[in-house]
Amino acid sequence: MNALAATNRNFRHASRILGLDSKLEKSLLISFREIKVECTIPKDDGSLATYVGFRVQHDNARGPMKGGIRYHPEVDPDEVNALAQLMTWKTAVVDIPYGGAKGGIGCTPRDLSMSELERLTRVFTQKIHDLIGTHIDIPAPDMGTNAQTMAWIFDEYSKFHGHSPAVVTGKPIDLGGSLGREAATGQGVVFATEALLAQHGKSIKGLTFVIQGFGNVGSWVARLIHERGGKIIAVSDITGAVKNQNGLDIVDLLRHKEETGCLTNFSGGDHMDPNELLTHECDVLIPCALGGVLNKENAADVKAKFIIEAANHPTDPEADEILSKKGVVILPDIYANAGGVTVSYFEWVQNIQGFMWEEEKVNYELQKYMTKAFHNIKAMCQSHNCSLRMGAFTLGVKRVARATTLRGWEA
C-alpha cells in the first residue's frame, strides 16, 4: 500500500472513531491548493533543462501551512499529497499552530552542480513566491535539500517581499536558523522513546537497540541513545550493516563513517546482511530510513518489543496488524518524528520576534512538547480503546476538525 492510501486509510479510521460528519470528513481530506510548475534552467554546459516542481498545501485551519521540500527523481503528486496531509495531522498532534504542506522537484541532486541547484531553487521560488510566506506556507529542508537550499529560497523570496527570514526554517544559523535544528528530529525521537518506555517502567539505559538508517536522523538517534546508556547492537545504511552484541561504540562508528563514507569494514563490529537487520533480536527497533520497510513478508519475524517510527510510513498497514497481534508496541511516525517540525516552529517564532534562543531552551521546550503530546495520545488511546497510531491520528484529526468547525467551514 502506498503512502497516500495508507494515510487516507488511517484518517478514515480516525474519522469513524471520532464520529465525524461525512461532509466535514470529505472537506478535511481535500487539499487546499495543489501547485505544479515547470522550472527551466540553463545547465553549466549551456543547454537548457526543465524540471517539474510541486507544492501541495493541504490545510490551514490551525495556522500557516508547513512542510519540507524534497529534491528526488521519484517526487510525484501522490507522494507529495500524502506527506502534506500527514503534516496537517502531525503538527496538530504536537499542538503547534500550523497546517500541513509538502513540496518537491523531480530531479537527481547529485547529478547537478552547486550552481545548477541554486538556479533551480531560485526559479522554483520565483514561480511560487506569491503562494508561500511567513503567515501562508513555510517550507523546510527534506530529502535532497538542506540549509543552503533554504538560504537560497529565503534570499530569492526576500527580493520580492523584503527581508523575510521566517519564510523558511532549517536555515543556516548565520541567517536566523535555530540552534538545535540539525539534531531536532533525532532529539525528538529520543524524547518520544523515553516517554513511551517510562509508561512501561523502563528507561533507555540497559536496553538493546537496532537502528535502520544512519543519515541525519539515525546518526543523532544513535549518538543520543549511546549517551544515555542504551546498547546499540546493530546499525545499517545504504552502504551496509554492522553489528556487535556487546554494543557498538557509536562515537567510533561516526568517526569511521565520516572518514570512509560507509559503515563497512568497521573494526568495532561484524558485517551483517542489511536485510536481516529489521528482524534482529533487540528490545527497540528504530527505522530511520525509507517507507514501507516493515511489510507482510517480514513482520512475523520481527523480534523487537518496541518499534519507534523515526522514518515516514515505515510500517505497511498489513505489517501493523501482524505486529499488533504479536504484542509489539509501535510508536507512530506522525508523533515519533515530529521533533523536526517542532523545532522548525521554534525557529519561526524566533525569526518573527527577532530574538534567538540558547540551545538549552530549544531542547527544554522540545522535550516539553514531545512529552505532553505523548500523554495526550495516551489519553485518546484510553478514551477510544485504540492503538497508539490511532490515538495519534484521532488526536490530530480531532484538533483540525475542531478548528475547522469553529472557523465556519460551511460558510
HELIX and SHEET records of a PDB file:
HELIX    1   1 ALA A    3  LEU A   18  1                                  16    
HELIX    2   2 SER A   22  LEU A   29  1                                   8    
HELIX    3   3 PRO A   77  VAL A   93  1                                  17    
HELIX    4   4 PRO A  109  ASP A  111  5                                   3    
HELIX    5   5 MET A  114  ILE A  128  1                                  15    
HELIX    6   6 HIS A  129  LEU A  131  5                                   3    
HELIX    7   7 ALA A  147  HIS A  161  1                                  15    
HELIX    8   8 PRO A  165  VAL A  167  5                                   3    
HELIX    9   9 ILE A  173  LEU A  175  5                                   3    
HELIX   10  10 ALA A  184  GLN A  199  1                                  16    
HELIX   11  11 ASN A  216  GLU A  227  1                                  12    
HELIX   12  12 ILE A  250  THR A  260  1                                  11    
HELIX   13  13 PRO A  274  THR A  279  5                                   6    
HELIX   14  14 ALA A  299  ASP A  301  5                                   3    
HELIX   15  15 PRO A  317  LYS A  325  1                                   9    
HELIX   16  16 ASP A  333  ALA A  336  1                                   4    
HELIX   17  17 GLY A  339  GLN A  353  1                                  15    
HELIX   18  18 GLU A  359  HIS A  384  1                                  26    
HELIX   19  19 LEU A  388  ARG A  407  1                                  20    
SHEET    1   A 5 ARG A  33  PRO A  42  0                                        
SHEET    2   A 5 LEU A  48  ASP A  59 -1                                        
SHEET    3   A 5 GLY A  99  ILE A 105 -1                                        
SHEET    4   A 5 MET A  65  TYR A  71  1                                        
SHEET    5   A 5 ASP A 137  PRO A 141  1                                        
SHEET    1   B 7 ASP A 270  MET A 272  0                                        
SHEET    2   B 7 GLY A 240  LYS A 243 -1                                        
SHEET    3   B 7 LYS A 231  ASP A 237 -1                                        
SHEET    4   B 7 THR A 208  GLN A 212  1                                        
SHEET    5   B 7 VAL A 284  PRO A 287  1                                        
SHEET    6   B 7 PHE A 306  ILE A 308  1                                        
SHEET    7   B 7 VAL A 329  LEU A 331  1                                        
END                                                                             
